[in-house]
């Protein structure tokens, strides 16, 4: 068999074939290489280090946090609705320079029982951890303000209240390391990074501009988990590079925040005693700004805590009936039944920290003050009643003016933006309209140009020149339309307070401190605090004791004069006269009905009589017979003149019997719907005014305040009345119409014009006189 030897060319071709095929195939994209770790090993630092042990001050933890005595653990309460609330804690050592690490680990996942509600939404995520940094005295809820930044267990990074996906989710038994780099000159300066079990799981995230140069404290916010933390000198898990722990921070790079323990060992529990709607919560906000180590105990605080915990509330968080006792309305039984409030009171009694117990109504009632005081019996508490009545201090006035100006400026800005948007929309519409008009003109000219295409060349050139000039004008018009308005005109106007607003001492909030029902029903029990109630001290923050007492007395009197008596009940006197009035009203309407029926019957009889007896011609006698003349009939007796209600010479108030003016006709025979309605209102207001004096025995209440008239009318007669059905928009105008029965005094108090024993007949006469006057004015064209 012949053999074939491979020539060099053949071998080359064989070798080139796979290479050529590979060259034809597209190269597969390579996986991107992970970014190079820019963090370098920390250099040895021989400067003095902090010696104190790093931990958490009590005032820098939320009330539901329970630090362990040993083991560096943070736990949270999970009963009585507390399982829905976030917990927060801030370390007592802050970093202001350098690069430092601290660690934390979720060691336990809690799954507390939750009672399902009918309308409540589940709180998600049920277990949560946020870990990061915040400034001193800022919110303990990371991400709630612009003074913090953090990573969370859902894999997000939050800074400046904006969240973005930055890493993977993390969970139990994973050591989390948070590295803060504030080293000048470092590639990762002013960034924060997250490491999990020693491996980087996030890119260096820049810290917000507003936090650069500030001291930043390690902070955790969590729910339904137990944490262990490491603020020591050595990490539990090494990073890819050497790094100093926060426990080994240099003194020059760190700042320790010491707990503000009282010198005498007594923690203050302050009970503000305020006049409702006179700077109560504004004073509290100002106080907490100056004293952030005090914890607020109030329903407002609970509602705010729930909002920051991400719990949905029916109708949102802005709606409430009062500031003191806003309804919870979460649809979650353990939040709606005040279990959280009871838990917090029990927790507070066991902690060594300063409190402000803001209970507007309870702090004004002696029995409720004593009940609140009984919860703080521990020897480390100093109970202080802080009376805030009278003329406020200058710092409070300045804050009020600042807030009034801000609200006014915000409103002005909003109106400006709305007008600006409307103006831009109008300009856009006008621009589009002009554009459409120009397009129509251009199309028309093009059509005309086509018709002239057959004309002489010279004429065509002239047409082209004219067309070019017109297009140039159109382009200039379009450029003119596109011009932007002057930037100076786009700035909103700067508002100022009026002279009247500058005199305002207290802000009028969107919602009252107490509901009108709660305030009026408890007004008699409101009192000034006394030391013998159990207080260690009674302080007067604004006016001195005497002036504060006078202010409080004047306020109570004003409330009595203008407030409602919520629990008022009509007396038997009122019930008897209402029954008598109802019966009498029915009798008069029946009389009117019978009279009208009788008139209709007589009119019908007269019509029938005329129809049955038509006029006949007299019968003529036989032809030639003379017609006998009948003797003249005796003159018929003329009827005496009859008196009618419509006769203007009728003396209405001289009628002895309103059921019969002398001819069987009742005085109310001409009443229409409006007359019956006005007479009824006259009698009802007459009875209401006299009954109120009998049912309210307080001599300091001279009568019904005009603003409360409709309320009492509903209380007594169990019905509402609408001013529009009488043709009025203001109550004062309607009262003026009935001035013959009731009147409005100069102090806006409602008073009766008729005596208590005025006969009901008189109201028929008043109504008839008013009807006649109305008809006279109509006839006169008034």
JOKA-V143995 format. One record per residue. RES is the residue in one small letter. SS is DSSP state (H for helix, E for strand, L for the rest). Layout:
# JOKA-V143995
res=[RES;RES]
ss=[SS;SS]
This chain:
# JOKA-V143995
res=[x;x;x;x;x;x;x;x;x;x;x;x;x;x;x;x;x;x;x;x;x;x;x;x;x;x;x;x;x;x;x;x;x;x;x;x;x;x;x;x;x;x;x;x;x;x;x;x;x;x;x;x;x;x;x;x;x;x;x;x;x;x;x;x;x;x;x;x;x;x;x;x;x;x;x;x;x;x;x;x;x;x;x;x;x;x;x;x;x;x;x;x;x;x;x;x;x;x;x;x;x;x;x;x;x;x;x;x;x;x;x;x;x;x;x;x;x;x;x;x;x;x;x;x;x;x;x;x;x;x;x;x;x;x;x;x;x;x;x;x;x;x;x;x;x;x;x;x;x;x;x;x;x;x;x;x;x;x;x;x;x;x;x;x;x;x;x;x;x;x;x;x;x;x;x;x;x;x;x;x;x;x;x;x;x;x;x;x;x;x;x;x;x;x;x;x;x;x;x;x;x;x;x;x;x;x;x;x;x;x;x;x;x;x;x;x;x;x;x;x;x;x;x;x;x;x;x;x;x;x;x;x;x;x;x;x;x;x;x;x;x;x;x;x;x;x;x;x;x;x;x;x;x;x;x;x;x;x;x;x;x;x;x;x;x;x;x;x;x;x;x;x;x;x;x;x;x;x;x;x;x;x;x;x;x;x;x;x;x;x;x;x;x;x;x;x;x;x;x;x;x;x;x;x;x;x;x;x;x;x;x;x;x;x;x;x;x;x;x;x;x;x;x;x;x;x;x;x;x;x;x;x;x;x;x;x;x;x;x;x;x;x;x;x;x;x;x;x;x;x;x;x;x;x;x;x;x;x;x;x;x;x;x;x;x;x;x;x;x;x;x;x;x;x;x;x;x;x;x;x;x;x;x;x;x;x;x;x;x;x;x;x;x;x;x;x;x;x;x;x;x;x;x;x;x;x;x;x;x;x;x;x;x;x;x;x;x;x;x;x;x;x;x;x;x;x;x;x;x;x;x;x;x;x;x;x;x;x;x;x;x;x;x;x;x;x;x;x;x;x;x;x;x;x;x;x;x;x;x;x;x;x;x;x;x;x;x;x;x;x;x;x;x;x;x;x;x;x;x;x;x;x;x;x;x;x;x;x;x;x;x;x;x;x;x;x;x;x;x;x;x;x;x;x;x;x;x;x;x;x;x;x;x;x;x;x;x;x;x;x;x;x;x;x;x;x;x;x;x;x;x;x;x;x;x;x;x;x;x;x;x;x;x;x;x;x;x;x;x;x;x;x;x;x;x;x;x;x;x;x;x;x;x;x;x;x;x;x;x;x;x;x;x;x;x;x;x;x;x;x;x;x;x;x;x;x;x;x;x;x;x;x;x;x;x;x;x;x;x;x;x;x;x;x;x;x;x;x;x;x;x;x;x;x;x;x;x;x;x;x;x;x;x;x;x;x;x;x;x;x;x;x;x;x;x;x;x;x;x;x;x;x;x;x;x;x;x;x;x;x;x;x;x;x;x;x;x;x;x;x;x;x;x;x;x;x;x;x;x;x;x;x;x;x;x;x;x;x;x;x;x;x;x;x;x;x;x;x;x;x;x;x;x;x;x;x;x;x;x;x;x;x;x;x;x;x;x;x;x;x;x;x;x;x;x;x;x;x;x;x;x;x;x;x;x;x;x;x;x;x;x;x;x;x;x;x;x;x;x;x;x;x;x;x;x;x;x;x;x;x;x;x;x;x;x;x;x;x;x;x;x;x;x;x;x;x;x;x;x;x;x;x;x;x;x;x;x;x;x;x;x;x]
ss=[L;L;L;L;L;L;L;H;H;H;H;H;H;H;H;H;H;H;H;H;H;H;H;H;L;L;L;L;L;L;L;L;L;L;L;L;L;L;L;L;L;L;L;L;L;L;L;L;E;L;L;L;L;L;L;E;E;E;E;E;E;L;L;L;E;E;E;L;L;L;L;L;E;E;E;E;L;L;L;L;L;H;H;H;L;L;E;E;E;E;E;E;E;E;E;L;L;E;E;E;E;E;E;E;E;E;E;E;E;L;L;L;L;L;L;L;L;L;L;L;L;L;L;L;L;L;L;E;E;E;E;E;E;E;L;L;L;L;L;L;L;L;L;L;L;L;L;E;E;E;E;E;L;L;L;E;E;E;E;L;L;E;E;E;E;L;L;L;L;L;L;E;L;L;E;E;E;E;E;E;E;E;L;L;L;L;L;L;L;L;E;E;E;E;E;E;L;L;E;E;L;L;L;L;E;E;L;L;H;H;H;L;L;L;L;E;E;E;E;E;E;E;E;L;E;E;E;E;E;E;L;L;L;L;L;L;L;L;L;L;L;L;L;E;E;H;H;H;L;E;H;H;H;E;E;E;L;L;L;L;L;L;L;L;L;L;E;E;E;E;E;E;E;E;L;L;L;L;L;H;H;H;H;H;H;H;H;H;H;H;L;L;L;E;E;E;E;L;H;H;H;H;H;H;H;H;H;H;L;L;L;L;L;L;L;L;L;L;L;L;L;L;L;L;L;L;L;L;L;L;L;L;H;H;H;H;L;L;H;H;H;H;H;H;H;H;H;H;H;H;L;L;L;E;E;E;E;L;L;L;L;H;H;H;E;H;H;H;H;H;H;H;H;L;L;L;L;L;L;L;E;E;E;E;E;E;E;E;L;L;L;L;L;H;H;H;H;H;H;H;H;H;H;H;H;H;H;H;H;H;H;H;H;H;H;H;H;H;H;H;H;H;H;H;H;H;H;H;H;H;H;H;H;H;H;H;H;H;H;H;H;H;H;H;H;H;H;H;H;H;H;H;H;H;L;L;H;H;H;H;H;H;H;H;H;H;H;H;H;H;H;H;H;H;H;H;H;H;H;H;H;L;L;L;L;L;H;H;H;H;L;L;L;L;L;L;L;L;H;H;H;H;L;L;L;L;L;L;L;L;L;L;L;L;L;H;H;H;H;H;H;H;H;H;H;E;L;L;L;L;H;H;H;L;L;L;E;E;E;E;L;L;L;L;H;H;H;H;H;H;H;H;H;H;H;H;H;H;H;H;H;H;L;L;L;L;L;L;L;L;L;H;H;H;H;H;H;H;H;H;H;H;H;H;H;H;H;H;H;H;H;H;H;H;H;H;H;H;H;H;H;H;H;H;H;H;H;H;H;H;H;H;L;L;L;L;L;L;L;L;L;L;L;L;L;L;L;L;L;L;L;L;L;L;L;L;L;L;L;L;L;L;L;L;L;L;L;L;L;L;L;H;H;H;L;L;L;L;L;L;L;L;L;L;L;L;L;L;L;L;L;L;H;H;H;H;H;H;H;H;H;H;H;H;H;H;H;H;H;H;H;H;H;H;H;L;L;L;L;L;L;L;L;E;E;H;H;H;H;H;H;H;H;H;H;H;H;L;L;L;L;L;H;H;H;H;L;L;L;L;H;H;H;H;H;H;H;L;L;L;L;E;E;E;L;L;L;L;E;E;E;E;L;L;L;L;L;L;L;L;H;H;H;H;H;H;H;H;H;H;H;H;H;H;H;H;H;H;H;L;L;L]
